[in-house]
Amino acid sequence: PGRDRTRSQALAQTAREAMLVALGLIAVLLVSGVIEAFVTPAPIPGALRVGIGVLALGGFLAYVLLLGRIAAREGTHADLSEFERGATAPSA
């Protein structure tokens, strides 16, 4: 956990970050579901289906790589700020 936080604080921070990842996966699965529901059974040419898949993949990669790079450069993280977490009492 490090010198500046306890195990419970480290667990709480990691759990909050994991929940944000899970919420992001909901959006990815929603897009995948829409493609599976409407594109897969549709009587459209195979090339168009592949194009839609490539477009969806390109959008996902652009989102992850471009916005991820910006967030990493700025040093942002998924955890709450100290104010949002509230004060913690020291424990003995």
C-alpha positions in Angstrom: 0.0 0.0 0.0 2.9 2.4 0.6 4.0 4.5 3.4 1.3 7.2 3.1 -1.8 5.0 3.4 -3.1 2.0 5.2 -4.2 -1.3 3.6 -7.8 -0.4 3.9 -7.2 3.0 2.2 -5.3 1.3 -0.6 -8.1 -1.3 -1.0 -10.8 1.4 -1.0 -8.9 3.4 -3.7 -8.3 0.4 -5.9 -12.0 -0.6 -5.5 -13.2 2.8 -6.6 -10.9 2.7 -9.6 -12.1 -0.8 -10.5 -15.7 0.4 -10.4 -14.9 3.1 -12.9 -13.4 0.4 -15.2 -16.6 -1.7 -14.7 -18.8 1.3 -15.7 -16.7 1.8 -18.8 -17.1 -1.8 -19.7 -20.9 -1.4 -19.5 -20.7 1.2 -22.3 -18.5 -1.1 -24.4 -20.9 -4.0 -24.0 -23.8 -1.7 -24.8 -22.2 -0.8 -28.2 -21.4 -4.4 -28.8 -24.9 -5.5 -28.1 -26.3 -2.9 -30.5 -24.0 -4.1 -33.2 -24.9 -7.8 -32.5 -28.7 -7.0 -32.4 -28.9 -4.8 -35.5 -25.9 -5.4 -37.7 -25.4 -9.2 -37.5 -28.9 -10.3 -38.5 -29.3 -7.5 -41.1 -29.3 -8.5 -44.8 -26.3 -6.2 -45.6 -23.1 -7.1 -47.5 -20.3 -8.6 -45.6 -18.0 -5.7 -46.4 -20.3 -3.3 -44.8 -20.5 -5.4 -41.7 -16.7 -5.5 -41.5 -16.6 -1.8 -42.0 -19.0 -1.2 -39.1 -16.8 -3.4 -36.9 -13.7 -1.7 -38.0 -15.3 1.7 -37.3 -16.4 0.6 -33.8 -13.0 -0.8 -33.0 -11.4 2.4 -34.3 -13.6 4.5 -32.1 -12.9 2.4 -29.1 -9.1 2.5 -29.6 -9.2 6.3 -30.2 -11.1 6.8 -27.0 -8.8 4.6 -25.0 -5.5 5.6 -26.4 -6.1 9.3 -27.0 -8.0 10.1 -23.8 -5.9 7.7 -21.8 -2.7 9.4 -23.0 -4.1 12.8 -22.1 -5.2 11.6 -18.6 -1.8 10.0 -18.0 0.0 13.1 -19.1 -2.1 15.3 -16.8 -1.7 12.8 -13.9 -5.4 12.4 -13.4 -6.7 9.2 -11.8 -10.1 7.6 -11.2 -10.0 8.0 -7.4 -12.0 10.6 -5.4 -10.2 13.8 -4.3 -9.3 14.1 -0.6 -12.3 16.4 -0.1 -14.7 14.0 -1.7 -13.4 11.1 0.4 -13.9 13.0 3.6 -11.6 13.3 6.6 -10.2 10.1 8.1 -9.4 9.8 11.7 -6.0 8.5 12.7 -6.0 5.0 14.1 -3.7 3.7 16.8 
